[in-house]
Amino acid sequence: MWNNIENMILYEDKEIIVCHKAAGIAVQSARIGIPDMESTLKNYLASKNPGTMPYLGIVHRLDQPVEGVLVFAKNKRAAAGLTGQITSGSVTKEYLAVTDQKPENVQGHLEDYLKKDGKTNTSAVVTSKTDRAKKAVLDYEVLNEVSDERTSTGKRILVRIQLGTGRHHQIRVQMAHAGMPLLGDRKYNPEDSSGLPLGLCSCHLVFRHPVTGKKLEFQVTPKGECFAGFPNI
């Protein structure tokens, strides 16, 4: 895969590069010799301009087991423009998630307060008065379901999620707290025995080009096993 980085690139110009990150690949890695998006893209950019030290700005992230759309900046000006949009909440981020627990309401709005534990790299729902708690907001809609004997309920349920905030492990924590833990989530759904990988994909990203201001929109189809069999995905 890493010898064919071009297959992951959805769009590229002088300012930005947009990719479809595969599940299992870290955006950054603390371990030397472990491939990640940052080092792979820097190597790719350096190969196009030998002798240079390419700039690559990481403006948002996806957890290592999550696949989906990511945009990177190729210079500081673009990084500042993208970061400003993300901070202001003007970037549209939609995800597809898979659970085996169907909610009573096919559409819903979740608001919680989350606190991150840096020692365990987890987050938890806490009260609004908890020190360093941050508000987390998302909307969900149940799209479809298919039969699957590997899950506890005998089915997989596809859910579309739109983020209103961008907190650590937000979707995974809020969905688990709401009784809809994601399939394959080893941290927040430890009782899952399906053997499936994490069912979460950043499928839709909309933002303004940080230099031209043009609206850019990118959508990808999830490749993970959890998403297999759903029609019109």
N, C-alpha and C positions, 0 to 999 in steps of 0.2 A: 504493500500500500504506500509506503513512504518513498518508494522510488517513482511513484506515479502521483505526485502531489497535485498535478494539473487536473486529475480526475476529481479532486475534492474542491477545487476552486469554482465558485459560482459566478464571480465577477471580480475584475481587477482593473484599476486605472492608476494614475500617478499618485493618488491620495489614499486609496483604501483597497483592501482585499477582503472578499467575502468568501467563506468556506462552509462546507458541510462537514462538521467534525464527526468522526466515527465514535461510537460508544467504546469505552475502555481506554481512550487516549486522553491524557491530561492536557489541559491548556498550558500549564507550566509544570515542570517536574523538579523536585528538590534533589533527586538522585541522578548523579552523573551517569551518562550512558543509556538512560531510559528515554526513548523517543517521546516528544511532546509537540504540541502545535507550534509553540513559540520557536523552538530550535529548528523544527522542520521547515517552517516558513522562512526563517532567517537564512537557512542554507539555500532554499529555493531562490530567494531574492539575491543572495550573494552570487549564485551561479549565473544569474542574468547580467550581473555587473561585477565581473571579477576584479578583485583588488579593493573592493569597497566594504564598508561596515554598514550593512543595512539597518535602518530604524524600523522597529515594529512595536506599535503601541497597543497594549492590551486594554481595551476599554470596557469589556464585560466578559463574563466567564460562564462556562457550563461545568457542572460536576463531572468528574472523570467517567462515570458509567452512563452519562447522558449524551445522546447524539443530537445533532441539529445545527442550525445556522448561527454562525459567529462572524462579526465584522471586526477587522483589525485596521489600525491606522498605519500609514507608511511614512508619516512625518508628524511633527509636534503640532502643527496647525490643525491637521485633520483629527488628531487625538483630542485636542481641546474642544473642537466642534462636536465630535461624537459624545464625549464625556458630558458636555453641557446638555445635550439632548436627553441622555440617559438620566442625568440628575434631575432634570425638570419634569421627567415623566412623559415626554413627547414621543418616545419610541414605543411602537406597538410590538408586544411580544406575546405570541400565542404558542401553546404547547399541546401536544397530544399525550395523554396518559392512559394507562391501562390498570384497572383494578378488578377484583372479582366480587366486590360488594356494591350492589346497586342502591343508590340513595332513594328516599321517598320522593323527593322532588327532582325532576330531570334537569332543572336549572337551579342554580344557587349562587349566593354571594357569601364569601367567607371573610371575616375580619377577626384577626387574632393579634396578640402581642407575643413576639418571639424573643428569646434570649439565647445567644450562642455560647457554647462551652468550648473554649479553644483547646482545652486539654483532651477532650474526647472527639473534637471536630463534629459536634452535633448541635442541634438547636431544639428548643422545647417551647411549647405554649405556656405562657405565664400570665399573670395579671398585669393590667396596664400600669400599676404602681410599682412593679418590680424594677429595681435599679438596672439601667442599661437595656431595658426592654424596648423593642422597636415594633411599630405597627406593621402588620402584613395583610395585604388585601388581594383577593383574587376572585374571579367569577368562573363558574364551571357550567358545562352543558353536556349531558349524556347524549352520545351520538348513535351508538350501536352496541350490539353484543353478539358474541358467537359462543358456541359450545366448546368446552375444553375440559376433559376429564382429569387433567392434572391439577386443577384448582380446587379449593375447598367448596366452592359453590357449583362447580361443574360448568362455569362459564367465564369468559373474559368480557369486560365492559370497557368500551372506548369512550373517553371523556376529553372534550376540548376545554382548555384552560387559558384564560387571558389574565396576565399579571397586572396588578395595579401598583405593586411595589416589587423590589428586587432584593429579598432577604436571603440569608444563608439557608440553603436546603428548604426554601419556603414551600414549594409545592408538595414536597414529600412530607414535611411536618404537618402542614395544614390539612392535607387530604387524610393522613393517618388520624389526626385528631378528630376529624369529622366522620370517622368510621368508614373511610374509603382508602385504606392504605394501598400503595401501589404494588403491583406484582413485581417480584424480583428485588424488592428493596430490603437489603440485608440489615440496614440500620433502623428503619422505622416500621418494618413489617417482619420481625424475626420469626413469626409463626408460619410464614409462607413456606410451604413445602413443594411448590410447583416446579422448582428447579429452573425457572425462567430467568433471563436477565432483566434488569430494571426496565420497566415499561414507561419510559419518558423520553420525549423528543421535542426539541425546540423547532417547531415546524414552520413558523411564519414570523418574519421580522420586517418591520417597516420603519424607515427613518429618512431624514433629509441628508442629501450629500453634504458633507461638512464644508465644502468649498463652493459648489455651484448652487446649493439649495434645492436641487431637484429631488423629488420624492422617489425613493427606491424601495422596492418590495421584493422579497425573496421567500419562496416556499419550497419545502422539500418533503419527500415521501419517506417516512420512517422505514429503516431496513431491519430493525430488530425483530427477534422471534416473537415477542409479545404482540406485535402488530400484524402478524400473519393472519390471513383469512378474513379480515374486515373488508367489506365491499366499499368501493368508492372512497378509499382513504386518501 
